[in-house]
């Protein structure tokens, strides 16, 4: 049984207040959080105190911004200045061996808090097989191992897990013990969901009751990284920078060109952006707002201007979430509590129909707080995420080659652009997707593919140009083995038997 202890408000008393002196909703939430913290086991008491303290500050910001009806002034939104977004191709070319002294000062951090539920998988998304029977994590370890071997360095791999992925990930990483990679892990915070009507915390217990707690987005990285002790540990080991990216972005490898620029420029924060396509219309973008470079997410855009935000011609770049950050600057800003990241209010509904609120932040929103922060417009090959089976279709195809855990666009493709692929609901789950392809189709000359309905592909199918395949309700289409579809529309019923 957990012993009771002083509430977190006395453990962290920076604001000098207590529940009795603080009225209204904030006081009621503080009291509820005290009750939750009191249930925490002794070994987790300090962590619980810090997390609830951080959550309460976030919640108070939510109350203030809601009462002030603080919204983005669209008239102040401008395209970023040229000096705020540099062009990758204009930078001096470097090889890994040339930046070996800088690699000694670098750590790589992968955001590993997501589950594979969207694609019908159980467990961490990083454990999904994506290429040649290998998972995201397998390929990531290969990348870092190759880097350390080629440059004779020791770049550690850090995984930021969530309470959803930590246990499974801890078991998985044991298989990499023989590799030339030091793997460190820490957990991001665990925050209580808030009831939409009363604004009081949903959980009644500190235990992880499903649906009551949530990981608060990757913007939590700064505080949770510092709270874990790893930030201080890396600084003590002489590390100066951390390269942060999503674990499902197979293009996010350590780049010697950007690392060299990071060191020479003295910038505390660099965000990789890339040219937007019609597939990226919802991605966050860099803007100039009141003369300051900022990240703008679609959730922050007033409803009347969402269509403007999605226009490729107006907002030409988007955030890849590949970030290069100074560890010393991160420590300075966290300790000074200056990282007031833009709030993202995520409205959800629990399994029993209760409307709840999740307060989240985005890691890239911190760009406005770092000195010399700017973006770099990088080639598209540095952004290869797998958010859906449509993305999985691309990375498993002959469009890419795989070497040392890194995917590269196949040089045999005439145009170095990615086809637009839209697979319907019948392909949404990974198991269903795999059952509908005997082998991955050849798509080196594909521009656009749309597939809806009950469609099955035979082996060795080749797709070129624009291909649209529609099986209406009740219909079934078999694409035969070895078929070549070039600028074709296929619809109706089509049954082919392989012999």
Secondary structure, DSSP 4 states (H G I P E B T S, - for coil): -PPP---HHHHS-TT---TTT--HHHHHHHHHHHHHHHTS-GGGHHHHHHHHHHHHHHHHHHHHHHHTT----GGGEEEPPGGGEEEGGGSPP--GGGGHHHHTTEEEEEEE--BSGGGT--SBGGGSEEETTEEHHHHHHHHHHHHHHHHT----EEEEE-TTTHHHHHHHGGGGTTSS--EEEEE---EE-EETTT--BS-SSSS--TTTEE---GGGHHHHHHHHTHHHHHHHTT--EEEEEETTBTT----HHHHHHHHHH--SEEEEEEE--GGGTTS-EEEEETTEEEEE-GGGS-GGGHHHHH-TTTS-EEEEEEEEEEHHHHHHHHHTT---PPPEEEEEE-TTS-EEEEEE--GGGGGGGSTT-EEEE--GGG--B-SSHHHHHHHTSTTEEEETTEEEE-TT-SS-SPPEEEE-GGGSSHHHHHHTBSSPPEEEEEEEEEEESEEEE-TT-EEEEEEEEE--TT-EEEEPTT-EEES-EEES-B-----
